[in-house]
Amino acid sequence: MIIGSKIMTEVVIMRTAEINRKTKETDISVKLDLDGSGKVDVDTGIGFFDHMLTAFGVHSGIDLSVKCKGDLYVDGHHSVEDTGICIGKAFAEALGDKGGIARYGSAYVPMDESLAFCSLDISGRPFLVFNAEFHDDRIGNFDTCLAEEFFRAFAFNSGITLHIREEYGKNDHHICEAIFKAVAHALKDAVTLTGKGVLSTKGVL
């Protein structure tokens, strides 16, 4: 005789997003999964930028696909900035109401002689503080000034308060890579699911 029964169901939240954006300067598609395994497929036409986005995905544990066709005959500015816009929008979409996440993340990452720091807040209040100096204008075919442009576009389109600081370094490749990895590790902590609702005294973000 069956006195009673209880069916337990588990709700699976898919924190994924896909963004497609086409302008007269760029044609970009981005797919991401916040709960992936760091699987990355990137092609922006800018070799060093692809290298940085690959590090970003692998070290954050976020599955990331980026395809960008841009007006590289001008320079890399539009491609890098617009990619930051699209990745930022994808983050915002995948995070939803930002409920149940750790919200904050910080990380120091060394790369040989260089050391970078990142602290961020998935707050809904976008802001960027970028304190880093490069020694040369370019790393490969990547203009070093575009590192800041990427993170500004990412922060303002994802709704993240983002602080980045180069502690020290001599090799621009190492400095830039340490920065991307520091942001990745900080994000990895911040998007971690806690199951405790929205972490805010206001109750919403």
Secondary structure, 3 states (H helix, E strand, C coil): CCCCCCCCCCCCCCCEEEEEEECCCEEEEEEEECCCCCCEEEECCCHHHHHHHHHHHHHHCCEEEEEEEECCCCCCHHHHHHHHHHHHHHHHHHHCCCCCECCEEEEEEEECCEEEEEEEECCCCCEEEEECCCCCCEECCEECCHHHHHHHHHHHHHCCEEEEEEEECCCHHHHHHHHHHHHHHHHHHHCCECCCCCCCCCCCC
